[in-house]
Amino acid sequence: MKIVQYKIDTKLGFEKRMGLIISNKIIDPQLLWETHFKNAGFYNFEDRAKYKISTSLAENLKRWDSPIVQLSESVELYSKFLKDGVTGHYDVGEVDTTKLEAPLDKIATYRDFYAHEKHVRTGFKKRNEEIPPAWFEIPAYYKGATTGFLGHQDEVLWPSYTDILDYELELGMVIGKDGINVKEKDAHKHIFGFTILNDISARDIQRKEMSIRLGPAKGKDFCSIIGPVIVTYDEFNYQEPNLLMTAKINGEEWSRGHSQDSHYSWAQMIEHVAKDEWIIAGDLFGSGTVGTGCGLELDKWIKSGDILELEIEKIGKLINKVGQKRKA
């Protein structure tokens, strides 16, 4: 399944709602269940649909025991409607013509790892340093801001306080089940799905923060981008996928790598995080930048007006335009 968050104009202003992509159409699962209960003769069909499924993916992940199974019920219902010729107001638009927001509407905790050795080695080499031995011992990560995540076709924020902006090509993973002290062999039970992550970075500010062995914070927290969809784990046969990842700037390929180039598996990352600490449904994990996946590695820098096109096999393309630098 491919999960999106779309925006619709209502009498009370814009509303953001969870949707499913089926045959290039966006299907609203709550409206789908409204149609089902209405056709079944229930007076309170709207209330029943709201009880069955929320318009918020984050809410569904929090309250469902098996979100992939429960979302599959909506797909099965839609298939039955097609077979029976049932029409309704659950088909809200085509993917290509509907504004998509960040597919996870509320992130519980955002952890971004540093797991791709090629990227790590290049960074340390530029500082004339070797990779610290500790990097090979634990899958290190930082915690970033959970607010302000952008989506497909949103403009990339260029803050007033930085002169050097960079993209980062990453695979994002969404947690679908709470857990603590999760073992590596059981970690797959906690994965909901995967998305594209562009961890925008203010490199000059990040460099200052890291020089004092703290952060990153202001160098990262102003802008991260996910989307355009979350592809659920069952689409990968509940196996950690090895996906081709590329980045193009203004149509020119700058980056190319594979998700399993990572030194650590997702299961290892989950086990490490969950040691005496809760992982929560709705948490977002970033893989860290894939090798060649940012301008810092390439000594090439994005600028205002550039079109960033990050593509990951079986997930899609995340496209954004870089905005103008804000005035101080």
Protein Blocks (a to p, Z undefined) as FASTA:
>chain_A
ZZdddddddfkopcddddddeehiacdfklmmmmmmmmnopaklmmmmmmmpccbfklmm
mmpmblmlmmmmmmmmmmmmmmnopacfkbgbdfklcccddfblbdfbdcdddfbfklmm
mmmmmnopacdfklmmpccdddddfehiacehiacdddfkbcbdcdddddddddfbdceh
iafklmmmmpnbdcdddddddfklmmmmmmnopajfklmmmoccedjbdcdfklnoopac
dddddddeehiafbdcdfklpfbdfklmmmmmmgopacdehiacdebjaehiafklnopa
cdehiacddddehkbccdddddddddZZ
